[in-house]
Amino acid sequence: TDTVPPQVVPGADPSARQLCFAWGPAEVLVCETLFSRAGRSRSPCPSRSPCPSLFWGEGRAGAAARALTGSVAGTGDGAPSSSRVFVVRRDQDIYIHTLRKLFNESHGIFMGLQRSEEELAGKSRKAQLVQVSKNYRSVIRACMEDMHQAAVSTRDPALQGQYSTQVSILSAMELIWNLCEILFVEAATAGPLLLRLLDWVRLHVCDVDSMVREVLSSESPSKHKLFWNVVDVFVLQGRMDEARHLLSKEASANPASMNMYKILDDLMKKMPVPSLGNIQTLTELELKWQHWHEECQRYLQDGTFASNPHMESICKILLGDEDAILEKKELMTTWYHFLVTRLLYSHPTVKPMELRFYAQSSMDLFLGGESSPEPLDMILMAAFEFEMHQVIKECSIVLSHWWFVAHLTDLLDHCKLLQSHNLYFGSNMREFLLLEYASGLFSHHSLWQLGVDYFDHCPEYGRVYLELHIERIPLSTEQKALKVLRICEQRQMHEQVRSICKIMAMKALRNNRLGSALSWSIRAKDAAFATLISDRFLKDYCEKGCFSDLDLIDNLGPSMLLSDRLTFLGKYREFHRLYGEKRFAEAARLLLTLMTAHIAPCSFWMTLLTDALPLLEQKEVIFSAEQTYELMRCLEDLTAGNPDKQKFQDDDVETTKVEMLRLALARNLARVIVKEGTVEGS
Amino acid sequence: AMEDVSAKFVSQKISRTRWRPLPPAALQPPDLFATGSWDNEDNRISIWSVGDLGNTGLNGEYHGEPHLLCDIQHNGDVMDMQFLDQERIVVASSTGTVTIFRHHQNNQTLSADHRWAKAHYHVDQDTSCGGAACTGVVCNNPEIVTVGEDGRINLFRADQKDAVRTIDNADSSTLHAVTFLRTTEILTVNSIGQLKIWDLRQQRNEPSQIFSLAGDRVPLHCVDRHPNQQHIVATGGQDGMLSIWDIRQGTMPVSLLNAHEAEMWEVHFHPSDPDHLFTCSEDGSLWHWDTSANVSEKPSFLHQGGRSTAYLSHSTMNQSVVSAWLSNDPTKDRMEITNLIPNQTLSVNSLDVLGPCLVYGTDAEAIYVNRQLFA
């Protein structure tokens, strides 16, 4: 990992106060805390200075500050008591572009894990969990590939550098995850443990791969100047067949030393290795191993390989000679490779709990006091020590987003490895990290949908977090609103459902889309709002004398019952339809019911009575005597009972209207008495 | 089979996927499709080639997954998208703008050919804000019809600058989708469960027919017409229900089929094999509805395990037509329904079928291509 000088966020003063961070996938919030620099013990990174520095090249805040379009949000008046919040945002679109694949693909795996059967017992459950772990790793690798492709195809050297850094961060993530998979998820036991660690080293120590390729593809590998280096690489990684194959080429070129080759080849062939099939017991293996070890020892002591320093050194490696192995430091490149090589040739049946001793001494020997361990080394060491919480903590500090720790912790939790660990504020670590990760997703313009499922699987606080976050999603189109609404409805979040529908109904109302507004309030079953919209319709009608949005009002159906006013609107429109179809008797009955059953608001009675006028004036008598009396009572109630009498006194038009109505009612009464008398009499 | 499906994560939520139409009498399957994204800070129209399944290309690279040919920035969410011809795509935007993009196949680029800014709008077309989302577009070269949240219907011609015809306030609720019934007639669906027929020859600004769901007026989100029997229309609703309508009679659907658990975003009859129908939904599923077993003359497909056969009862049965979709014979009333995406969690926003190929896109930022639909 390269070291980049520490960067500070412009405007923030880490020398005076400690800073804290909250970060989403694309931006980081930096905030000054109340803790002064004196309270060092509270710092998450006591050994490093100044605090918001860069850990792994492009890690966290430092990276953000570097590629920054930093802006200060909120007020920062500089008063000592006020804390300032800085929004630090990355410029690199492409960085998040690749990570989005990681977030989306792993979301599917996460959901699969939550659905997976806990009932599966013992081995099959473990196999299932190991498979999940492998799936997560393959997503990381796919992402690495992508980032690598981007690095290769770009021409901008600065950009290329950034991509390469991302590749190494992803590669480190996968390295850590793989080790956790071996030690925690699979919990490999003595024997298989070594085989797994060998695979791990082979997969991740790739610095020598190009050298191996170069030698193998050369015309005559045994003449190549790096020939012995490649043989050593194979031996150090326990790739015996490949090493023997190469050696056989050299042997055929040197018939003189054929015997020496044969002996070494035989030793390498005979080397006992643990098997996965568990056919042999560990004791059997140890016996065979002891025997083989003694044989190697004999050949070394009797000087069989003395004439060839390369072969002699290989034999020493086979014997687990630490100095001989350490001589090949450059070929191993890391202390953990050294550790695994050492285990292979000295302690092939190492037990999980013994790892910590060998790991510590391997690191000390390998680094030799020349360089101090880096964060990655500390994390791997913590894993070898089976300090799971330490691994998660260190990764949280070092990595630039919560993806890694949240998913790893969730997986370990499903392995039932974290249950005893509760945090002081109530929720457990799994939930804490998932909440942080999902909150980060919600801070992103597009990734918020993924966050929902993560909140769903946080039993303690997930619901509250979701409620708070979902209300902050901008509802730019109806389609988006429908999606947010669906999320809320599925989770019975009535409060949020109502608020979304209200927002959308208000928007529609502002745009004069009464129909849309009404369908939103019907969806929320928001009676008050439906009333408000119905009033708008009625007001429009009173002003224009005709209905707008007939297609809607004529098709209200059962939703008409949502509010009284809506019922009235629907029924009143029905009256107009009946009237238009010349079904006067039905129309008259409906009109009267609207008033007598108090469906119509009082303010609308005058309009209704006025609507009765043409019916009263029809040639044929429509209102019965009883109905006419009721109409009269309605009119008198309206004029007498209304405390606001000025309205009628001041308004000539209204007065005339009342007079006309009284006249029409009286005439109708006269006609109906005659008619009814005649009918009854006949 | 699932192994024939190739997937690609594309780092943008996909709102539309469309196959490029095949030239007349083409024998080969479609090889190019377009996608549009939504809810991104930077939305895009992209053209993809499906690549060769399991084959290696000329340069030796593996072409198993869709391969990006070119893309272009698009202002606003892509709400709908339709190929006008082999080279031009009409795109409906959440900003209310309708754009024709041209795919230049010689140098693999995209460019905007023509733009009707704020074809859909609230209140006033000329103010700086006030665009209303254009929710649906349908083409019958050179004619283009668009509908929107503003309840407006626009008729454009690809070669004319201004709208040929606009019906303001055609619908008091949101129009969600549009399709051609005949060359001069269109079908629209809206947010209060109505299906309407509009005759564009008539100057009246009213639909010639209104069909409506009974009961709760559940919003309808998508509509498609049977390619051969034009009176058969399928719609999908907010409750995930599939409705089949016979527009020659009645005002209610012929059958209501329980389908998805959330909004049905698209419904498509297979263009050349209309016994098959495909629907996708917010609930993350994509269903294949197969009525071919109904028609005795046709050989039925062999169905392997995992597929379910459902017997569905139709809500109303007043048909005497020999069509699998309107069939009222209970013994023949049989449909095979297969969910093509088990365990998906995020919405499948769009699908398109052409020949043996299916393409669909999701909110999980992935596109999927299945090239052996009937294998």
HADDOCK unambig.tbl for C-alpha pairs under 7 A between the chains (distance, minus, plus):
assign (segid A and resid 97 and name CA) (segid B and resid 11 and name CA) 5.72 0.50 0.50
assign (segid A and resid 100 and name CA) (segid B and resid 11 and name CA) 5.37 0.50 0.50
assign (segid A and resid 101 and name CA) (segid B and resid 9 and name CA) 5.79 0.50 0.50
assign (segid A and resid 101 and name CA) (segid B and resid 11 and name CA) 5.75 0.50 0.50
assign (segid A and resid 104 and name CA) (segid B and resid 364 and name CA) 5.66 0.50 0.50
assign (segid A and resid 104 and name CA) (segid B and resid 365 and name CA) 6.80 0.50 0.50
assign (segid A and resid 445 and name CA) (segid B and resid 40 and name CA) 6.58 0.50 0.50
assign (segid A and resid 445 and name CA) (segid B and resid 41 and name CA) 6.74 0.50 0.50
assign (segid A and resid 446 and name CA) (segid B and resid 39 and name CA) 5.68 0.50 0.50
assign (segid A and resid 446 and name CA) (segid B and resid 40 and name CA) 5.57 0.50 0.50
assign (segid A and resid 477 and name CA) (segid B and resid 94 and name CA) 6.81 0.50 0.50
assign (segid A and resid 477 and name CA) (segid B and resid 133 and name CA) 6.73 0.50 0.50
assign (segid A and resid 511 and name CA) (segid B and resid 122 and name CA) 5.67 0.50 0.50
assign (segid A and resid 511 and name CA) (segid B and resid 123 and name CA) 6.21 0.50 0.50
assign (segid A and resid 513 and name CA) (segid B and resid 172 and name CA) 6.60 0.50 0.50
assign (segid A and resid 514 and name CA) (segid B and resid 172 and name CA) 6.94 0.50 0.50
assign (segid A and resid 515 and name CA) (segid B and resid 172 and name CA) 4.65 0.50 0.50
assign (segid A and resid 515 and name CA) (segid B and resid 173 and name CA) 4.67 0.50 0.50
assign (segid A and resid 516 and name CA) (segid B and resid 172 and name CA) 6.64 0.50 0.50
assign (segid A and resid 516 and name CA) (segid B and resid 173 and name CA) 4.43 0.50 0.50
assign (segid A and resid 516 and name CA) (segid B and resid 174 and name CA) 6.10 0.50 0.50
assign (segid A and resid 519 and name CA) (segid B and resid 192 and name CA) 6.88 0.50 0.50
assign (segid A and resid 549 and name CA) (segid B and resid 172 and name CA) 5.16 0.50 0.50
assign (segid A and resid 551 and name CA) (segid B and resid 172 and name CA) 6.95 0.50 0.50
assign (segid A and resid 552 and name CA) (segid B and resid 172 and name CA) 6.50 0.50 0.50
assign (segid A and resid 557 and name CA) (segid B and resid 215 and name CA) 6.51 0.50 0.50
assign (segid A and resid 557 and name CA) (segid B and resid 216 and name CA) 6.96 0.50 0.50
assign (segid A and resid 558 and name CA) (segid B and resid 215 and name CA) 6.52 0.50 0.50
assign (segid A and resid 558 and name CA) (segid B and resid 216 and name CA) 6.46 0.50 0.50
assign (segid A and resid 559 and name CA) (segid B and resid 216 and name CA) 6.88 0.50 0.50
